[in-house]
Amino acid sequence: MSVRDRARRLAEAQGFQRTILVMILVNAVTLGAETAPGLEAGVGPLLHAIDRTALAVFVAELVLKLVAYRGAFFKDPWNCFDFLVVGIALVPASGPLSVLRALRVLRALRLISIVPSMRKVVNTLLSAIPGMASIVGLLVLVLYVAGVMATKLFGATSPEHFADLGTSLWTLFQIMTGEAWPDIAREVMADQPGAWLFFLVYILVSTFVMLNLFLAVMVSAAERVAEEDASEQRR
């Protein structure tokens, strides 16, 4: 058996995958523990040693996969993701690059590439992006039209929330999330009782209709990904 075949067998072994999974979880916990001043002062050297050990294991895993798959390694987007995340951790985090030290926590995202169910969820999200982009464009259009209308209708009544287009857009975005919209509506309706119609229509369109459109796109994408997985398994 060649070195490449041995490396591939080891990289694809269930025990090896479980070991990497455990190392990712342990590393994620230690990175979180480093943010606690008490733990950092008490067991800081131990946490740093675990972090360096985990990084060494991840580098060894990448080298093993590069030996096993060679050029085919970079044809898998998940392998490229792992390579990027681990590569960031190898950049010296000093001077102007000190911000990269905070990016070490991205290693916890490697759980996505290890756990198949998580990969399927991400694949579904990526598959839904084209449809979601159209819905986001429609939502932006609705928000803009409503912002212009609200500025003209309620700018004098409630300048705190609708003084200009920028303020109105922010207020309407806040209303869309369901945050404090009854207080805003009551303030406007105190002077303009008919304003309830504007808020009612806006909330129905921006929240309920758009939310259902997003759900429809996600369900469609999930079905499409499931069909593709089933067709690949039948081959």
trRosetta pair geometry for C-beta under 8 A, 3 or more apart (Angstrom, degrees):
i j d omega theta_ij theta_ji phi_ij phi_ji
1 5 4.8 -117 -173 86 91 130
1 6 5.6 108 129 -56 117 89
1 9 8.0 -13 -179 -6 143 140
2 5 4.7 98 56 6 79 101
2 6 7.1 -143 97 -3 43 87
3 6 5.7 -57 -150 39 33 111
3 7 6.2 33 153 -20 67 107
3 67 6.8 -73 135 172 101 123
4 7 5.7 -54 -146 36 30 111
4 8 6.4 29 155 -18 64 106
4 67 6.3 -149 -110 154 64 78
4 68 6.0 131 -166 -126 67 40
4 70 7.6 -18 -130 -34 125 107
5 8 5.7 -54 -147 37 31 110
5 9 6.3 32 155 -19 65 105
6 9 5.8 -53 -146 36 31 110
6 10 6.3 27 156 -16 65 107
7 10 5.9 -57 -148 39 30 108
7 11 6.1 28 156 -19 66 110
7 64 5.3 -171 -160 -167 99 73
7 65 7.7 -175 156 -83 108 20
7 67 4.3 -110 -152 100 173 111
7 68 3.9 -145 114 -70 102 87
8 11 5.8 -55 -141 38 30 109
8 12 6.1 11 164 -4 65 113
8 68 3.8 139 -75 -156 67 113
8 69 7.1 112 -99 -57 99 68
9 12 6.3 -70 -145 47 24 98
9 13 6.5 46 152 -51 62 97
10 13 5.6 -36 -151 -1 33 120
10 16 5.7 108 169 -63 67 155
10 64 6.4 -89 93 -171 117 133
10 68 7.8 -143 54 -74 83 133
11 16 6.4 -120 -131 113 20 153
11 61 7.4 116 -124 -160 91 74
11 64 5.2 168 -76 130 105 110
11 65 5.2 124 -135 -87 148 72
11 68 5.0 -105 9 -9 144 165
12 16 7.6 60 59 57 16 128
12 17 7.8 2 -165 -44 28 113
13 16 4.3 86 69 6 97 107
13 17 6.9 -167 92 -7 51 84
14 17 5.7 -57 -149 38 34 111
14 18 6.3 33 155 -19 68 105
15 18 5.8 -54 -147 36 31 110
15 19 6.5 35 152 -23 64 104
16 19 5.6 -51 -150 31 33 114
16 20 6.6 32 153 -16 64 103
17 20 5.8 -54 -151 36 33 110
17 21 6.4 37 149 -22 65 106
17 114 6.6 153 -170 -157 91 96
18 21 5.4 -52 -148 35 35 117
18 22 6.4 36 153 -19 66 102
19 22 5.8 -54 -151 35 31 110
19 23 6.4 30 152 -18 64 107
19 57 7.8 -128 140 -171 103 134
20 23 5.6 -55 -147 37 33 112
20 24 6.4 37 153 -23 66 102
20 57 7.2 -179 -110 144 68 114
20 58 7.7 101 -142 -99 96 67
20 61 5.9 78 -103 -101 125 152
20 110 8.0 -96 160 136 105 127
20 114 6.2 -162 108 -113 111 133
21 24 5.8 -52 -152 31 30 111
21 25 6.6 26 153 -15 63 106
21 111 7.3 77 -139 -120 77 75
21 114 5.2 165 -89 154 87 148
21 115 7.4 93 -120 -61 119 84
22 25 5.8 -57 -151 38 33 110
22 26 6.2 31 154 -17 68 108
23 26 5.7 -53 -141 40 32 110
23 27 6.0 32 158 -19 65 109
23 54 5.1 157 179 -131 99 88
23 57 5.1 -109 -149 94 163 151
23 58 7.2 -168 124 -56 134 83
24 27 5.8 -57 -145 39 27 110
24 28 6.3 30 154 -23 63 106
24 54 7.7 129 -86 -163 32 122
24 107 6.7 -154 -136 147 80 88
24 108 6.6 123 175 -127 91 44
24 110 5.2 -135 -119 78 133 109
24 111 5.5 166 134 -67 144 77
24 114 6.6 -158 2 -2 156 153
25 28 5.7 -53 -148 33 30 112
25 29 6.6 29 154 -18 63 104
25 111 7.6 77 -68 -87 74 117
26 29 5.8 -57 -154 35 32 111
26 30 6.4 27 153 -16 67 106
26 50 6.6 -115 147 179 109 122
26 54 6.6 -166 89 -86 100 126
27 30 5.8 -54 -144 38 33 108
27 31 6.3 34 156 -20 66 105
27 50 7.1 -172 -99 140 60 95
27 51 6.4 101 -140 -118 87 59
27 54 3.8 139 -82 -175 120 168
27 55 7.9 125 -125 -48 138 62
27 107 5.7 -54 122 111 137 133
27 108 7.2 -157 97 -76 93 71
28 31 5.9 -54 -147 35 29 111
28 32 6.6 28 153 -15 62 106
28 105 7.4 76 -131 -151 71 74
28 107 7.2 -151 -73 93 74 88
28 108 3.9 85 -104 -104 114 110
28 111 7.9 -5 -46 -37 146 122
29 32 5.8 -59 -153 38 31 110
29 33 6.2 33 151 -22 67 107
30 33 5.4 -51 -144 36 35 114
30 34 6.6 45 154 -30 64 97
30 47 4.8 163 -165 -152 99 83
30 50 4.7 -162 -94 94 161 129
30 51 5.5 -152 117 -63 134 83
30 54 7.5 -180 40 -10 138 143
31 34 5.8 -44 -154 21 33 116
31 35 7.8 35 148 -21 56 97
31 51 6.9 104 -72 -105 77 113
31 104 6.0 -163 -121 109 130 106
31 105 5.0 163 147 -96 146 79
31 107 7.5 153 -38 51 152 110
31 108 7.1 -122 48 -44 142 113
32 35 6.0 -52 -168 22 42 112
32 36 7.8 38 142 -18 65 99
32 105 7.9 86 -62 -120 67 115
33 36 5.8 -51 -163 25 49 112
33 39 4.7 -99 179 130 91 154
33 40 7.6 159 139 -61 72 68
33 43 7.8 -29 150 79 132 111
33 47 5.6 -144 93 -115 117 134
34 39 7.4 -106 -87 99 24 111
34 40 5.6 74 -154 -91 52 103
34 44 7.5 83 -124 -129 80 75
34 47 5.4 164 -75 146 89 145
34 48 7.9 92 -101 -67 123 69
34 51 7.7 20 -50 -56 139 140
35 40 7.7 169 35 -46 4 122
36 39 4.1 55 84 20 114 110
36 40 6.3 171 82 -16 56 87
37 40 5.6 -59 -141 39 29 113
37 41 6.2 26 161 -18 66 108
38 41 6.1 -60 -150 36 26 106
38 42 6.3 10 158 -8 63 114
39 42 5.8 -64 -140 45 30 103
39 43 5.9 -40 -173 44 71 95
39 44 7.6 126 131 -67 59 63
39 47 7.1 83 145 -51 103 143
40 43 7.9 -75 -113 62 12 56
40 44 4.6 47 -175 -88 55 103
40 47 7.1 -69 -110 37 58 151
41 44 6.4 26 -81 -31 10 116
43 46 4.4 -40 178 40 93 121
43 47 5.9 101 118 -27 86 94
44 47 5.7 -59 -148 36 31 111
44 48 6.3 27 158 -16 67 106
45 48 5.8 -57 -146 38 32 110
45 49 6.2 34 154 -22 66 106
46 49 5.6 -53 -148 34 31 112
46 50 6.5 31 154 -18 65 103
47 50 5.8 -53 -150 36 31 110
47 51 6.4 34 151 -21 64 106
48 51 5.4 -52 -148 35 34 115
48 52 6.4 31 154 -17 66 104
49 52 5.9 -54 -147 37 31 108
49 53 6.3 33 152 -20 64 107
50 53 5.6 -55 -146 37 31 113
50 54 6.3 33 155 -20 66 105
51 54 5.9 -53 -148 35 29 110
51 55 6.4 29 153 -18 63 106
51 104 7.4 19 -161 170 123 146
52 55 5.6 -52 -148 36 33 113
52 56 6.4 36 152 -21 65 103
53 56 5.7 -53 -150 34 32 112
53 57 6.5 33 151 -19 64 104
54 57 5.6 -53 -151 35 34 112
54 58 6.4 32 152 -19 66 105
54 107 7.4 104 134 149 124 154
55 58 5.7 -54 -148 37 33 111
55 59 6.3 34 153 -19 66 104
55 86 7.3 142 -149 -150 74 87
55 89 5.4 -146 -124 135 119 138
55 90 7.6 152 -177 -73 122 73
55 107 7.9 -92 -92 -98 75 156
56 59 5.8 -52 -147 36 31 111
56 60 6.3 33 153 -19 64 106
57 60 5.7 -55 -148 37 31 112
57 61 6.4 36 151 -24 64 104
58 61 5.5 -49 -149 31 33 115
58 62 6.6 33 153 -17 64 102
58 82 7.8 -151 -169 -178 103 99
58 86 4.8 -163 138 -113 122 124
58 89 7.7 56 77 54 143 147
58 107 7.0 -84 -79 -143 164 121
58 110 7.6 -123 -126 -75 124 173
59 62 5.8 -54 -152 36 33 110
59 63 6.4 33 151 -18 66 105
59 86 6.3 165 -78 173 62 130
59 90 7.3 95 -90 -75 122 124
60 63 5.7 -53 -147 37 33 112
60 64 6.3 37 152 -23 65 106
61 64 5.6 -55 -150 35 30 114
61 65 6.4 25 154 -15 65 105
61 82 8.0 -81 108 165 118 137
62 65 5.8 -56 -147 39 32 108
62 66 6.2 35 153 -22 66 105
62 82 6.6 -174 -91 127 102 110
62 83 6.1 119 -137 -100 131 74
62 86 5.9 -153 -38 70 143 160
63 66 5.6 -53 -147 35 31 113
63 67 6.4 32 154 -18 64 104
64 67 5.9 -56 -152 36 29 110
64 68 6.3 24 152 -17 64 111
65 68 5.4 -57 -142 41 34 111
65 69 5.7 -8 172 15 72 112
65 73 5.6 115 137 -123 96 118
65 79 6.5 -160 144 -133 145 118
66 69 6.9 -68 -124 54 20 80
66 70 6.8 66 177 -97 56 30
66 73 5.4 -30 -105 -46 56 167
67 70 7.4 9 -161 -64 17 68
68 73 7.9 106 71 -78 76 105
69 72 4.4 -106 176 76 96 96
69 73 4.1 129 89 -66 118 75
69 76 7.9 -29 166 3 164 121
69 79 7.6 -91 71 -114 155 164
70 73 6.5 -174 80 -13 17 100
71 74 6.7 -56 -173 31 51 100
71 75 7.5 56 136 -26 69 103
72 75 5.2 -47 -159 21 54 122
72 76 7.5 48 152 -17 72 94
73 76 6.8 -68 -176 29 35 102
73 79 5.1 -147 176 157 72 153
73 83 8.0 97 145 -56 113 134
74 79 6.5 -123 -95 99 31 119
74 80 5.8 72 -147 -77 68 96
74 83 7.6 -22 -101 0 83 159
75 79 7.9 35 56 44 45 130
76 79 4.1 76 79 4 105 109
76 80 7.0 -178 92 -9 56 82
77 80 5.4 -54 -152 37 39 114
77 81 6.3 44 150 -24 69 102
78 81 5.4 -46 -148 32 37 116
78 82 6.5 37 152 -17 65 101
78 112 7.9 -146 -132 112 105 87
78 113 4.1 144 -171 -131 110 107
78 119 6.7 -20 -89 -121 140 122
79 82 5.7 -51 -148 37 34 110
79 83 6.2 37 151 -22 65 106
79 113 7.8 140 -64 -161 35 141
80 83 5.5 -53 -146 36 32 114
80 84 6.4 33 155 -20 65 105
81 84 5.9 -56 -150 35 29 110
81 85 6.4 25 156 -17 65 108
81 109 7.9 -100 164 120 117 112
81 110 7.9 163 122 -107 100 67
81 112 7.8 -59 129 82 152 115
81 113 5.9 179 81 -65 123 133
82 85 5.9 -57 -144 38 30 108
82 86 6.1 19 162 -9 67 111
82 110 5.8 73 -113 -124 87 106
82 113 5.5 -113 -57 71 105 169
83 86 6.3 -61 -143 44 24 102
83 87 5.8 28 157 -25 63 115
84 87 5.6 -58 -141 37 25 114
84 88 6.6 33 158 -27 62 100
85 88 6.1 -49 -156 23 28 112
85 89 7.3 24 148 -15 58 103
85 106 4.9 -145 -137 122 99 107
85 107 5.6 141 157 -94 116 53
85 109 6.5 -152 -108 66 148 104
85 110 6.0 -163 89 -64 157 98
86 89 5.7 -55 -160 33 40 113
86 90 6.9 37 147 -21 68 105
86 107 7.1 76 -85 -108 61 99
87 90 5.6 -57 -154 31 39 112
87 91 7.3 50 150 -33 66 93
88 91 6.0 -43 -162 12 39 114
88 100 5.9 -153 180 -163 90 109
88 103 5.2 -77 153 117 138 128
88 104 7.6 -162 111 -86 102 47
88 106 6.6 29 63 55 147 138
89 103 7.7 -141 -72 101 64 87
89 104 5.3 82 -108 -118 98 82
89 107 6.4 27 -54 -59 139 120
91 97 6.0 -117 142 177 113 141
91 100 5.3 -44 83 144 121 166
92 97 6.3 86 91 82 67 140
93 97 5.8 -124 -127 120 39 91
93 98 5.5 79 169 -129 76 42
93 99 7.9 -144 -149 52 93 26
93 100 4.9 -138 -106 77 91 92
93 101 3.7 106 -178 -63 151 89
94 97 6.4 22 53 64 38 94
94 98 6.0 29 -132 -77 19 83
95 98 6.4 175 62 -33 23 93
96 99 8.0 -27 162 5 49 98
97 100 5.0 -14 173 6 84 121
98 101 5.8 -24 -177 0 57 115
99 102 6.1 -44 -175 25 55 110
99 103 7.3 55 134 -20 69 103
100 103 5.1 -50 -157 29 53 119
100 104 7.8 82 148 -43 65 74
101 104 6.2 -19 -176 -16 44 111
102 105 6.9 -29 170 7 55 107
103 106 5.2 -6 177 -7 74 119
104 107 6.1 -18 173 -4 60 112
105 108 5.7 -18 177 5 66 114
106 109 5.3 -33 -172 16 61 118
107 110 5.7 -21 -175 -6 55 116
108 111 6.4 -12 169 -8 58 109
109 112 5.6 -15 175 4 70 114
110 113 5.5 -50 -161 38 59 107
110 114 6.2 54 142 -20 77 107
111 114 5.6 -64 -145 42 35 109
111 115 5.6 8 168 -1 75 114
111 118 6.3 52 128 33 83 173
112 115 6.8 -62 -128 46 20 91
112 118 4.6 -127 -129 134 57 124
112 119 6.2 118 167 -76 71 61
112 122 5.7 59 -170 -32 125 145
113 119 6.6 72 -120 -83 33 109
114 118 7.9 28 63 49 61 129
115 118 4.2 65 84 11 108 112
115 119 6.9 179 90 -13 56 83
116 119 5.5 -55 -149 35 36 114
116 120 6.4 38 154 -23 68 102
117 120 5.6 -49 -151 31 34 114
117 121 6.8 36 150 -20 63 101
118 121 5.6 -50 -152 32 37 112
118 122 6.5 32 152 -15 67 104
119 122 5.8 -57 -149 39 33 108
119 123 6.1 36 152 -21 67 107
120 123 5.6 -52 -145 37 31 114
120 124 6.4 37 152 -23 63 103
120 225 6.6 136 -163 142 81 135
120 229 7.4 -2 -119 -66 112 150
121 124 5.6 -53 -154 32 32 114
121 125 6.6 31 150 -18 64 103
122 125 5.5 -51 -150 35 36 112
122 126 6.3 34 153 -17 67 105
123 126 5.8 -54 -145 39 32 109
123 127 6.1 34 154 -21 65 108
123 225 5.3 129 117 -134 109 137
124 127 5.7 -56 -146 37 29 112
124 128 6.3 24 156 -18 64 110
124 218 6.9 58 154 -161 111 75
124 221 5.1 118 -167 122 73 107
124 222 4.8 19 -136 -89 131 68
124 225 5.0 -98 -86 1 75 155
125 128 5.8 -63 -149 37 29 108
125 129 7.2 55 150 -51 61 85
125 218 7.9 -5 -98 -124 57 94
125 221 7.6 106 -79 124 15 151
126 129 5.8 -23 -161 -15 38 117
127 221 4.2 150 100 -159 105 107
127 224 6.0 -167 164 84 144 123
127 225 5.6 -161 1 -60 160 105
128 131 5.6 -65 -166 51 63 107
128 132 5.3 62 139 -26 89 112
128 217 5.1 109 -158 141 105 99
128 218 5.3 7 -111 -98 159 54
128 220 7.5 122 -109 72 93 85
128 221 3.7 -85 -68 -36 89 161
129 132 5.6 -62 -137 43 29 110
129 133 6.1 39 161 -32 67 101
130 133 5.8 -50 -150 23 29 114
130 134 7.3 27 154 -16 59 99
131 134 6.0 -53 -160 30 37 110
131 135 6.8 31 148 -14 67 106
131 217 3.9 180 118 -140 131 121
131 220 7.1 80 -27 72 174 130
131 221 7.1 -147 31 -54 133 110
132 135 5.5 -56 -150 39 40 111
132 136 6.1 44 151 -23 71 103
132 214 6.6 50 -119 -127 93 81
132 217 5.6 161 -65 120 71 156
133 136 5.7 -51 -146 35 31 112
133 137 6.5 36 152 -20 62 104
134 137 5.7 -53 -152 34 32 114
134 138 6.5 31 150 -17 64 104
135 138 5.5 -52 -150 37 35 112
135 139 6.3 38 150 -21 66 105
135 210 6.5 130 178 -152 108 84
135 213 5.0 167 -124 124 130 125
135 214 6.0 172 127 -75 162 71
135 217 6.5 -117 -20 -24 140 148
136 139 5.5 -52 -146 36 33 114
136 140 6.4 37 153 -21 65 102
137 140 5.7 -50 -148 33 31 112
137 141 6.5 33 152 -19 63 104
138 141 5.6 -54 -152 34 33 114
138 142 6.5 33 151 -18 66 104
138 210 7.5 -176 97 -110 107 101
138 213 7.9 -46 69 119 141 169
139 142 5.7 -52 -147 37 34 110
139 143 6.2 35 153 -20 66 107
139 206 6.8 94 -145 -139 89 76
139 210 5.3 71 -92 -128 110 144
140 143 5.6 -54 -145 38 31 113
140 144 6.3 32 155 -22 65 105
141 144 5.8 -53 -147 34 29 110
141 145 6.4 25 157 -14 64 106
142 145 6.0 -57 -147 39 29 108
142 146 6.1 24 157 -14 65 112
142 205 5.9 -156 -157 132 144 123
142 206 5.8 -177 121 -86 134 86
142 210 7.8 -135 39 -62 154 128
143 146 5.9 -59 -144 43 27 108
143 147 6.1 33 154 -27 63 109
143 169 6.3 69 158 -141 104 86
143 172 5.9 154 -149 112 82 130
143 173 6.8 36 -144 -73 132 79
143 176 7.5 -37 -100 -49 107 148
143 206 6.9 90 -76 -117 78 126
144 147 5.5 -53 -147 32 29 115
144 148 6.7 27 157 -16 63 101
144 169 7.4 2 -100 -104 51 113
145 148 6.1 -54 -152 34 31 107
145 149 6.4 26 152 -14 64 109
146 149 5.6 -58 -147 41 33 112
146 150 5.9 33 156 -21 69 109
146 172 5.5 139 110 -139 120 153
146 198 7.9 135 -148 -178 94 97
146 202 5.2 99 -135 -119 142 118
146 206 7.3 -47 -9 -54 162 131
147 150 5.8 -53 -140 37 27 109
147 151 6.3 30 158 -22 62 106
147 165 5.5 72 146 -157 115 75
147 168 4.4 131 -155 110 77 111
147 169 4.3 5 -112 -74 143 74
147 172 5.7 -118 -80 10 79 147
148 151 5.9 -55 -150 32 28 112
148 152 6.6 18 157 -10 63 109
148 165 6.5 1 -88 -115 61 105
148 168 7.7 152 -53 97 19 151
149 152 6.1 -66 -152 42 29 104
149 153 5.9 12 159 -9 69 117
149 198 7.1 -167 128 -141 123 125
150 153 5.9 -63 -134 46 28 102
150 154 5.4 -30 -174 32 69 113
150 155 7.8 113 133 -50 59 73
150 162 5.0 -121 144 -127 94 126
150 168 4.6 158 88 -156 115 123
150 171 7.3 -150 138 81 152 122
150 172 6.3 -177 2 -62 160 118
150 198 7.1 140 -92 162 82 140
151 154 7.4 -65 -107 56 11 72
151 155 4.9 36 -175 -62 55 115
151 162 5.5 -167 -102 179 46 89
151 163 7.7 -14 -136 100 88 19
151 164 6.3 21 -134 -165 126 21
151 165 5.4 -41 -58 -81 155 56
151 167 7.9 114 -101 66 98 89
151 168 4.5 -97 -62 -34 87 154
152 155 6.6 1 -90 -4 12 116
153 157 8.0 -27 133 15 62 123
153 162 7.8 -53 71 163 70 155
153 192 7.5 145 163 166 95 172
153 195 7.3 145 143 -113 124 97
153 198 6.8 170 98 -77 164 163
154 157 4.8 -68 -155 50 66 112
154 158 5.3 -10 164 35 105 98
154 161 7.3 -28 126 86 125 101
154 162 4.3 62 95 60 98 164
154 168 8.0 133 67 -112 104 111
154 188 5.1 -28 -134 -130 130 124
154 192 7.0 -121 -101 29 85 148
154 195 6.7 73 -83 -125 118 135
155 158 7.7 -90 -134 63 13 56
155 159 6.3 44 178 -99 59 68
155 162 4.9 -117 -87 122 51 93
155 163 5.8 93 -152 -129 86 25
155 164 7.4 71 -128 -65 120 33
155 168 7.6 -55 -83 -64 87 121
156 159 7.0 4 -129 -58 21 91
157 162 7.5 18 61 56 82 128
157 187 7.9 141 141 133 98 81
157 188 5.5 82 118 -136 134 71
157 191 4.7 -167 -138 70 113 139
157 192 5.8 -65 -91 -10 163 115
158 161 4.7 -7 135 40 117 103
158 162 5.3 69 82 23 90 102
158 184 7.3 110 168 -161 163 77
158 187 5.4 90 -102 122 130 115
158 188 5.2 -69 -17 -82 135 82
159 162 6.9 -89 -114 67 26 61
159 163 4.0 54 -166 -86 76 96
160 163 7.1 73 -42 -35 9 107
160 167 8.0 -159 148 -180 28 136
161 167 6.5 164 173 152 24 105
161 168 7.3 75 143 -102 65 54
161 171 4.3 93 -172 -108 90 150
161 184 5.6 130 -121 -141 167 111
161 187 7.5 118 4 83 138 139
161 188 7.8 -87 65 -58 137 108
162 167 6.3 179 -112 107 15 106
162 168 4.7 51 -132 -92 70 94
162 171 6.3 -77 -68 38 70 157
162 188 7.9 54 -1 -94 138 123
163 167 4.9 38 44 46 84 157
163 168 7.8 -156 44 -43 41 82
164 167 5.2 90 52 15 70 103
164 168 6.9 -134 98 -6 32 94
165 168 5.6 -59 -145 39 30 112
165 169 6.2 32 158 -22 66 105
166 169 5.8 -54 -148 33 29 110
166 170 6.6 26 155 -15 63 105
167 170 5.9 -56 -151 37 32 110
167 171 6.3 31 152 -18 66 108
168 171 5.6 -55 -145 39 32 111
168 172 6.1 29 157 -16 67 108
169 172 5.9 -56 -143 40 28 108
169 173 6.3 33 155 -21 63 105
170 173 5.7 -53 -148 34 31 112
170 174 6.4 34 151 -20 64 104
171 174 5.5 -54 -153 35 32 114
171 175 6.4 33 149 -19 65 104
171 184 6.5 151 -170 -142 111 152
172 175 5.4 -47 -145 36 37 114
172 176 6.3 45 151 -27 64 101
172 202 6.9 -95 -145 179 105 140
172 206 7.5 -166 169 -87 98 172
173 176 5.5 -49 -150 30 33 117
173 177 6.9 27 153 -14 62 102
174 177 6.0 -60 -156 36 32 106
174 179 4.9 -82 -175 69 83 111
174 180 6.8 -22 155 54 118 97
174 181 7.3 167 119 -71 82 81
174 184 7.8 119 97 -34 119 153
175 178 7.6 49 -180 -72 36 20
175 179 7.4 -104 -83 55 24 67
175 181 4.1 91 -133 -103 80 116
175 184 6.5 -96 -82 60 108 148
175 199 7.2 -115 -165 -142 145 93
175 202 7.0 29 116 118 137 126
175 203 6.7 -99 153 -84 104 91
175 206 7.8 69 102 78 94 147
176 203 7.6 -174 -106 -117 49 61
176 206 4.6 -86 -115 138 105 129
176 207 5.8 -180 -156 -69 64 88
178 181 6.4 -82 -147 1 32 118
178 207 7.2 91 -57 -120 90 144
180 183 4.9 -37 -177 34 87 118
180 184 6.3 88 127 -21 85 97
181 184 5.5 -56 -147 40 42 111
181 185 5.9 42 156 -21 73 107
181 199 7.0 150 172 -162 112 121
181 203 7.1 114 156 -88 163 125
182 185 5.7 -56 -143 40 31 111
182 186 6.1 32 159 -21 67 106
183 186 5.9 -53 -145 36 28 109
183 187 6.5 31 155 -22 62 106
184 187 5.8 -55 -152 32 30 113
184 188 6.7 21 155 -11 64 107
185 188 6.0 -62 -152 41 32 105
185 189 5.8 24 156 -16 69 115
185 195 6.9 -179 -156 114 73 110
185 196 6.7 70 -177 -105 118 66
185 199 4.7 21 -109 -83 118 173
186 189 5.7 -59 -136 44 30 108
186 190 6.5 49 157 -41 63 94
187 190 6.0 -41 -160 7 27 116
188 191 6.9 -77 -173 46 39 90
188 192 5.8 -37 161 49 80 105
188 195 4.6 -114 126 125 114 170
188 199 7.9 149 62 -45 137 125
189 192 6.3 -82 -117 77 35 60
189 193 5.6 59 -169 -119 81 38
189 195 4.9 -136 -82 54 70 110
189 196 5.9 43 -100 -52 131 85
192 195 4.4 81 103 -37 106 109
193 196 7.3 -22 167 -6 53 103
194 197 5.9 -18 173 9 75 113
195 198 5.5 -46 -166 31 60 114
195 199 6.4 51 143 -13 81 104
196 199 5.9 -61 -149 44 37 107
196 200 5.9 40 154 -25 71 110
197 200 5.7 -54 -143 36 28 113
197 201 6.3 22 162 -13 64 108
198 201 6.3 -62 -149 39 25 104
198 202 6.1 21 157 -17 64 114
199 202 5.7 -58 -141 40 29 111
199 203 6.1 26 163 -17 66 109
200 203 6.2 -60 -147 37 23 105
200 204 6.4 22 157 -17 61 111
201 204 5.8 -59 -148 38 29 112
201 205 6.2 18 160 -11 66 111
202 205 6.2 -64 -146 42 26 103
202 206 5.7 3 169 0 68 119
203 206 6.4 -60 -123 49 23 96
203 207 5.2 -12 -174 15 64 124
203 208 7.4 53 140 -6 69 97
204 207 7.1 -54 -107 50 8 88
204 208 5.4 -37 -154 38 50 120
204 209 6.5 55 146 -20 65 102
205 208 7.7 -5 -44 52 8 79
205 209 5.1 -24 -143 29 41 133
205 210 7.1 58 152 -26 53 95
206 209 7.5 42 -7 47 12 95
206 210 5.8 -13 -170 2 32 133
207 210 6.6 -47 -111 43 4 101
207 211 6.0 4 167 -19 51 117
208 211 5.9 -54 -139 35 22 112
208 212 6.5 19 161 -15 59 107
209 212 6.1 -62 -154 37 28 107
209 213 6.5 28 150 -20 64 107
210 213 5.4 -53 -149 35 35 114
210 214 6.4 38 153 -20 66 102
211 214 5.7 -52 -152 34 33 112
211 215 6.5 32 151 -17 65 105
212 215 5.5 -51 -146 37 36 113
212 216 6.3 41 153 -24 66 103
213 216 5.6 -50 -147 33 32 114
213 217 6.6 32 154 -17 64 103
214 217 5.9 -56 -151 36 31 109
214 218 6.4 29 153 -17 66 108
215 218 5.7 -56 -146 38 32 111
215 219 6.2 32 157 -19 67 106
216 219 5.9 -54 -146 36 29 109
216 220 6.3 29 155 -18 63 109
217 220 5.7 -57 -149 38 30 112
217 221 6.3 29 154 -18 65 107
218 221 5.7 -55 -146 38 30 110
218 222 6.3 33 154 -22 65 105
219 222 5.6 -52 -147 35 31 113
219 223 6.5 31 154 -18 64 104
220 223 5.9 -55 -150 35 30 110
220 224 6.4 30 152 -19 64 107
221 224 5.6 -55 -148 36 33 113
221 225 6.3 32 155 -18 67 104
222 225 5.9 -53 -146 37 30 108
222 226 6.3 32 154 -19 64 108
223 226 5.7 -55 -147 37 31 113
223 227 6.4 32 154 -20 65 105
224 227 5.8 -54 -149 35 30 111
224 228 6.5 30 153 -18 64 105
225 228 5.7 -54 -149 36 33 111
225 229 6.4 34 153 -19 66 105
226 229 5.7 -53 -147 36 32 111
226 230 6.3 31 154 -19 64 106
227 230 5.7 -55 -147 37 31 111
227 231 6.3 31 155 -19 65 106
228 231 5.8 -54 -146 36 31 110
228 232 6.4 31 154 -19 64 105
229 232 5.8 -56 -149 36 31 111
229 233 6.4 29 154 -19 65 106
230 233 5.7 -55 -148 35 32 110
230 234 6.5 31 154 -20 65 105
231 234 5.8 -54 -149 34 33 111
231 235 6.9 42 151 -31 62 99
232 235 5.8 -47 -157 18 36 115
